Structures are given as C-alpha cells and as structure tokens.
C-alpha cells in the first residue's frame, strides 16, 4: 500500500501507549519513563520490520536527550 507509512503508524501507536500508561491526569502531558518508552518502541519497530536498527537507535537517542531534560520522562511532544 503506497500510503502506508510505518514510522507514522508506529508514532501514533506510541502516542496511544503514552496516554494509556501515564500517571498524569486526563489531558496532561502523558509522560512515561524513558525505559518504558524505549522498550515499547523497540519492540513495535522490530515487529514492523521496516525500520532499521540504526534508525531505531538514532530515534531513541534523540528521545533520551529530551527525556533527560524532564527527569527521565518522555512527553508526547518529544516525538
């Protein structure tokens, strides 16, 4: 399917995961720990099979830099 964008689909799934797993109140930042985000992202990206390990690692590096500025928490706006 030409319109299928695996990265966009993965990021949409990660947004939903953040909203489900957060301890923030409804409508809040939907923060989750980087370790949780990293585990889920790596797992889902590996299942997808269209995103290389290099791309996965580079993306997570950037997210970790942002999370480190927020006490190890990933916010949806980081991605």
N, C-alpha and C positions, 0 to 999 in steps of 0.2 A: 504494500500500500504506500503510495508516494507521499501522502500527507503525514504518515506516522513519524513522529519524532521521539525516539526512545528517551533522550535526555529530558525533554519537556514532560513526558509522561512520568518519568522517574521523579522529577522535582515536584510534580503535582502529588504523587504518592507520598513523598517526604513531607510536604506541607500538611497533608491529612494526618500523617503519623504524628507530627508535632502537635497538632490540635487535639489529637486523641490522648497522647501520652503526657502532655504538660500538666503541671500542678498549678499553673496560672489560672486566675478566674476567667470565666467566659468573656471573650472579647479582648483578653490580654495579649501579651507578646507571644504566647505559645512556645515558651522556652523549653528545651530539653537538654540534658547533658550531652556534651560532645561525644562521649564514649557511646552513648545510645544511638545518636545520630549516625556516627561513623559505622557502627555495626550494621544498622538497618540499610544505610546507603550502599555499603559494600556488598551486602547480601543481595539486595534487589538488583543492583547493577550486574552482579555476576550471573544471576538468573536470566537477565535480559540478554546478555551475551553480545550486545552491540557496542558496548562501551569498554574501551581497553583498560587494562590495569593501570597503565600510565595516566590515562585521563581520570580514572577514579582517584588515584593518589594525588594528582595535582589539584583536583577539586577539593578533596578533603584537607589538603594543606592550607588552601585559602580559607576554608571554613574554620579550621582550627585557629588560624591567626585572628579571625573575628571573634571566635568563642573565647579565646584567651583574654580579650578585652572586656568580656562580660562574665567573668568568674567561671569560665569553662562551659558556659551555656550557649547553645545555638538558638538564634532567633530566626523566624521565617524570613525576615528582611535580609539575612545574610546570604540567602540564595535566591 
